[in-house]
Amino acid sequence: MSRRDARSPVRGATEGAPAVVGTSQPDKQEALARILYDRFEAFHADFISVTSRAEGRFLAGDWHGHRQDAFERLNLHTDAVLDTVEACRAQLPDTGARHAWIDAQRRYVEYLADRGDLELAETFYNSVTRRLFEVIGLDRELEFIWLGPTALPASDDTGPEHSSIHVHGSTVEAVAAILERSPLGPHFADLARDAALVAGRIDGYLEGTWRDLDAIDMLDPVFYRQKGAYLVGRLRWLNRVSPCILPIVHDDSGVRVDAALLTEPAASRLFSYARSYMHVLSSRPASVVALLKSMLPVKPVAELYTSLGYSQHGKTNLFRALYRHMEHSNTRFEHSRGAAGTVMAVFALPSFDVVFKVIKDRFPPSKRTTPEDVKRRYRLVFGYDRMGRLVDAQEFENLTFARDRFDDDLLDELCRDCSRTVSVTDTEVVLGHVYTERRVYPLDLYLREMAPDRAEAAAIDYGNAIKDLAAANIFPGDLFCKNFGVTRLGSVVFYDYDELALLSEVNFRALPVPDDDLDELLDQPWFPVGADDVFPEEFATYLRSPPIVGTVFAEHHPEIATLDFWESMKQRNRAGDIPDLFPYPSSVRLHHRCTDNQPSD
């Protein structure tokens, strides 16, 4: 049972030290605190152990091994929480469990005093608490609750885990020093060449904008993801900063700097919510986030933590941001723009860039899926290489909001269609299970509402998105543009996963030739069709709306409507091919290396 504050838009969201009444059991409480700390330490050690493999995988070109590591790391937090819940349950007294837990929390805090990742330890504790006590909403006595503003560490040139190279006239020397000092320094095929190329890009970028360059601040740890490694930092002059990110590749020509990302949009794409999480060794993640935030001011702190692999703490920060927003606004949840879903109820606050998705109780007969199938597909996306084309979804349980913050029509739909997941009282709405995603511009609306040049660019990238998904062994299931969206930076992403499948699970077929004209006039197929059968030739027929799509696909993507394309993608995936889909365009490359396709946001 949670204690709730009727004045708050998010129930239970109040602060204050609890008043503990009753006798304590010091031994039990010490044991609980020790279990919590030891299990968090074990989780952290496992997280670091898996993350530390990234450098070796990169230098060995072991891309499949890195994929396995990424999947293994995703499950560590949940597994550790479940294990801790069982261990703590065995120690909780039969009576006075709440008081014992509150005292254990105080002891747990003492263990955390000198840690550089205090925020992660608090989130771990809250995850255990919510499962152990089946918390609905928030419980201010049992959980670490701080929903006010939070301060990140100062991101000056003396911050932990980053260093500054002061520029004294020669950008080349500064860049060379950065490359030499990095953990990959001994492995560059031609460090002097790369330093000169990067320095040329930096000087060209700064020409006509800044008078001078004081320093380049670089984070010490290397960021790894899929086939890429990244040296991450910023250019600094006086109080101005700009990203300075150096993507590094390892291919037949050795280890080399592949590009220089020097703008906020370019850096934002690297840490996109449509990409998988980075592997970066850091004992002070808040310091890393602080430097990233200084050069990516629009990027939410929640997304930055999530991009580093701390998805659970990303959820914590997302909820804090939502709460603060609701405290200082009066907007109500309402249906999201775009086509209404048949599998999920989708809604949002108009003033907050996140959508909420609740699985409906029943689906129409045309949807050959179940709620468990839908959850399985969302779990697949969570653990998959999203390659810039799949929007990350965060899963929440037992969120509670004030009833008067919901539009009447939306509330009617939730009560009617989502009663197994949503419960409504006179004062509040409890979402037993919900997904959140960053809000994007629905592609079908974008193509109709934007200027012709922007609509055409989006239609072209729509085809690129389908191809990128196929290269990564993903078939969207429903290719209609209503299931895709456009990001702030103009990239097309897929966000409706209820029919998503692995390409290897789909049986692509050629349309049979009819025996006579009457066969083609039948309402139902005149030939047998299996549950997993897909006929690519039909794509040319229904990928024509709005008209710009048909025109663009005929010119730029005609192969999408051919059986050969999909079969070739299946064969490449079956052979273990991992495509080069880096989060930057060829225009910023230093060596003009060819790749399978243009990367996306």
Secondary structure, 3 states (H helix, E strand, C coil): CCCCCCCCCECCCCCCCCCCCCCCCHHHHHHHHHHHHHHHHHHHHHHHHHHCHHHHHHHHCCHHHHHHHHHHHHCHHHHHHHHHHHHHHHHCCCCCHHHHHHHHHHHHHHHCCCCCCHHHHHHHHHHHHHHHCCCCCCCCCCCCCCCCCCCCCCCCCCCCCEEEEECCCCHHHHHHHHHHHCCCHHHECCHHHHHHHHHHHHHHHHCCCCCCCCEEEEECCCEEECCEEEEEEEEEECCEEEEEEEEEEEECCEEEECECECCHHHHHHHCCCCCCCCECCCCCHHHHHHHHHHHCCCCCHHHHHHHCCCHHHHHHHHHHHHHHHHHCCCCCEEECCCCCCCCEEEEECCCCCEEEEEECCCCCCCCCCCHHHHHHHHHHHHCCCCCCCECCEEEEEEEEEEHHHECHHHHHHHHHHCCCCEEECCCEEEEEEEEEEECCEEHHHHHHHCCHHHHHHHHHHHHHHHHHHHHCCEECCCCCHHHEEECCCCCEEECCCCCCEEHHHCEECCCCCCCCHHHHHCCCCCCCCCCCEECHHHHHHHCCCCHHHHHHHHHHCHHHHCHHHHHHHHHHHHCCCCCCCCCCCHHHECCCCCCCCCCCC
